[in-house]
Amino acid sequence: MKNYIVVVTNILMLPLILGATGYLEASQPVVGRRVARYFSSQSPNEEEDFQSKAGNSRWLTVHLGSYIASRSYLWGSTQGDQQGRANYGVTYLLDQWKGMDRSLRVEFLEYVVNGEIPRQLVILPLFTFPMFESGFPAYFGLGAGLGVFFHQLKGDSELAFHYQLVTGLRFYQETLGAGAFVELSIKNHLHLFSDGQFNGTALNGGLFFIF
């Protein structure tokens, strides 16, 4: 019962994030520009150049990180803490939808459970706002998709439903056409064909490239 309470709590966060989308979209032209100028000291003309370039381009991010807190339920012989190990991934911008960036994220996740190291490939669509082209340095997002285990404990499902809630900061260097970012994310999954659940909080960092 406890594990399902955790899942419900996380799912209840989704309406709060979606409800904030309209507010951020409405205030984006003023607040986004002011905050972007604060972080990058760009002139209005430089900012317009950035928005024009970002709006007509695609971007790709590469990240790596580790879990700072995690807990599993009915995965392996017992439940346990600090079983998340590391994560590596890429995110590619597909298009924009209703004031949000719609991207594809592919991640490799590692865990330590009962002395073994399960490895999972996760593929999911990720929706983030405000849009990158706004120049606003902070972003928020959510995504959900399928997780496939390449190495899993015996008797546990090799398929999982995976979902993420993310927030982060981007730091863009226009002369390089690239930048860096840091991201805090909730990365949870539910086993589809057996008992088992994992809840984790990860801290990631990486680079992004505009092309």
C-alpha positions, -999 to 999 in steps of 0.1 A, spaced: 0 0 0 28 24 9 44 21 -26 11 31 -43 8 61 -21 42 73 -33 30 69 -69 -2 88 -63 17 116 -47 40 120 -77 11 119 -101 -7 146 -82 22 169 -90 13 168 -127 -17 191 -126 4 217 -107 30 217 -134 4 218 -162 -15 246 -145 17 267 -144 21 264 -181 -5 290 -189 9 315 -165 45 311 -177 34 313 -213 15 345 -207 44 361 -188 72 347 -209 77 377 -233 85 401 -203 98 378 -176 118 356 -199 136 384 -215 145 401 -182 158 370 -166 177 360 -197 194 395 -198 203 391 -162 221 358 -167 237 366 -200 240 404 -201 227 404 -237 216 435 -254 180 435 -269 194 430 -304 216 400 -293 186 385 -275 165 388 -307 193 371 -327 193 343 -302 155 338 -303 156 339 -341 184 313 -342 169 290 -315 134 292 -331 146 280 -365 170 253 -352 171 220 -333 190 213 -302 206 182 -287 216 177 -251 240 151 -236 239 145 -199 251 123 -171 244 122 -134 237 101 -104 209 95 -79 210 116 -48 181 97 -31 162 65 -41 140 38 -27 126 5 -42 96 -16 -32 92 -53 -39 122 -53 -62 143 -83 -54 140 -99 -20 133 -68 0 127 -30 -3 158 -9 0 172 26 0 199 42 -22 196 17 -50 199 42 -78 234 43 -93 239 64 -124 221 77 -156 234 88 -190 213 101 -218 205 124 -248 175 146 -255 166 158 -290 142 186 -297 114 175 -321 91 205 -323 70 229 -303 35 222 -290 12 247 -272 40 268 -259 62 239 -249 92 221 -264 85 185 -273 116 163 -272 126 127 -273 148 115 -244 168 83 -244 185 73 -212 205 44 -198 199 39 -161 219 17 -136 208 4 -102 223 -18 -75 198 -43 -61 207 -74 -41 243 -71 -51 234 -71 -88 235 -42 -113 202 -40 -133 205 -18 -164 176 -2 -181 170 17 -214 143 43 -212 127 60 -242 101 87 -236 87 120 -250 96 149 -228 76 182 -226 93 212 -212 84 249 -207 90 277 -213 103 270 -248 140 272 -252 138 300 -278 123 323 -251 158 327 -236 144 320 -201 172 301 -182 149 279 -160 127 251 -174 102 226 -160 89 194 -176 74 160 -175 76 128 -196 65 92 -196 75 61 -216 88 26 -217 117 12 -198 135 -20 -211 159 -39 -188 190 -54 -205 200 -69 -172 173 -76 -146 169 -97 -115 156 -132 -120 118 -133 -118 113 -95 -122 97 -79 -152 120 -68 -180 95 -41 -190 86 -11 -169 64 21 -171 88 50 -165 80 86 -158 100 118 -150 94 152 -136 123 176 -143 135 211 -135 167 227 -146 188 257 -156 204 264 -190 235 286 -196 239 295 -233 271 307 -250 261 322 -283 296 324 -298 300 287 -294 264 278 -304 263 256 -273 259 257 -236 257 238 -203 228 229 -181 221 213 -147 189 194 -140 171 179 -110 147 152 -118 124 126 -103 129 93 -122 104 66 -112 93 33 -127 67 5 -122 74 -30 -133 47 -41 -158 47 -79 -154 57 -83 -118 57 -66 -85 83 -39 -81 87 -2 -81 115 23 -79 114 60 -69 145 81 -74 158 117 -74 187 124 -97 210 153 -103 223 156 -138 246 179 -157 256 182 -193 260 201 -226 235 212 -253 242 221 -289 222 242 -314 224 233 -350 
